[in-house]
Amino acid sequence: MATIASAVEAPAPHRRLRLGPGPALALAMLLGITLQATMGLLLPVLGDEANAVGIGAEWVRTGRVTASMPGQGVTSHSPMGAFVHVAFGFTQRIAEGVGSARLLTFVLMVASALLLAASLWHHVSPRFAAWFTAAYWLGPWTVYHAAMAWEPALTMALAAVVFSACLHLRERAGQIASAAVAWALAAALQVHGQFVVLLMAVGWLAATRRIRLALAGSLAGLVIGSITLWPGLFPRPMQAMGNAVSKEHGDARIGFGLMKGYPMLRAAGFWFRMTSADLNRQFRENRLYQVAPTDSAAVKTAKRTLSVGLLGLSLASVLAGVAACVWFYRRSTSAGLDAPMAWLRNYSMVLCGSLLVATAASPVCIQGYHAMAAATGAAVPFAAWCGWLWSSDRRWGRPLIVALFAVRVAVTLFVAIGRQL
């Protein structure tokens, strides 16, 4: 019986791929870089970005580690510590403003994609590395959230480090990989509350022996990652709840997601949408989507046809994410999963479960950017499903995959060019 990995690895006998895994990966990387640069250059600056960069600039000017910009009622998403201050403060030493900070997040996204691709190439298969890069990066969710100079972009980079290190630790304990995991978790603790997703996932994988952490490396990583928590160097009150939740959330309390119920449904929806083309509000708040009174009849018709059609296709693409998860999670070793793919299945399911638990415990209703720590796990089923479908004998398989990626790229460009706040 052919395994899923072999299906992803080799084309069907009666068809041949025009690109091998190396050229396919290079093409995905090139397209990802292009989309990421376009989004970073064209997207309007958000208030969250101004705040995140502002606290970094304040630290550079005064050495103060603050939870919010002086004189403003806006609270940083950072729960504690000074990692965000140091990361964006570094960019302000080079050039003031959000532009230099966006350059940092662009570099981090490219580096993350390269790291993930290299790890999967070595530990799983070259062809799956290409499919995963496309599934994870060539979509509006990843490109949009990684383009901005804010805490979720930093979390995504740290999540990539965790995923890559865990791939190595699946086979054997390693000091460097263990240090990388511990450092990334210590840093993520200081960046955004969604660090809980990564912490629970790593804890479960370690407890079930699906990763093997080396003690010395883990301790070294924790020490290095905690430097920006040391009160002697970076004094900041350890009030995680007060630092991370703004004052307008008067009803914020631990367990809000579970008590209200609907945040859990939102989290499940985000899991399926992260590998789709559906960005919802970011798509609709767009000058290309809205018809202006001054537009001619031809322009109005073109806008309505393009935007409504693209919106419908983006919503329909969510069904592919659902289908991929159902298909992938129902597989087992007896149904054709080899050891690396079985581990990836488990990793993806653990991240999904961690996202739901974190949502249940969250003091506020989950938003899309709260889920990005789990984006690597959400991409695994879609990547495996695409690879399997591409190599299957279904005549509609390849046209469907091409169409899905075409819609993702089109929506990404639509948001980058027309997004307005």
Buried (B, 14 or more C-beta within 10 A) or exposed (E): EEBBBBBBBBBBEEEEBEEEBEEBBBBBBEBBBBBBBBBBEBBEBBEBBBBBBBBBBBBBEEEBBBBBBEEEEBBBBBBBBBBBBBBBBBBBEEEEBBBBBBBBBBEBBBEBBBBBBBBBBEBBBBBBBBBBBBBBBBBBBBBBBBBBBBBBBBBBBBBBBBBBBBBBBBBEBBBEBBBBBBBBBBBBBBBBBBBBBBBBBBEBBBEEEBBBBBEEBBEBBBEBBBBBBEEEEBEBEEEBEBBBBBEEBEEBEEEBBBEBEEBBEBBBBBBBBBBBBBBEEBBEBBEBBEBEEEEEEEEEEBBEEBBEEBBEBBBBBBEBBBBBBEBBEEBEEEEBBBEBBBBBBBBBBBBBBBBBBBBBBBBBBBEBBBBBBBBBBBBBBBBBBBBBBBBBEEEEBBEBBEBBBEBBBBBBBBBBBBBEE
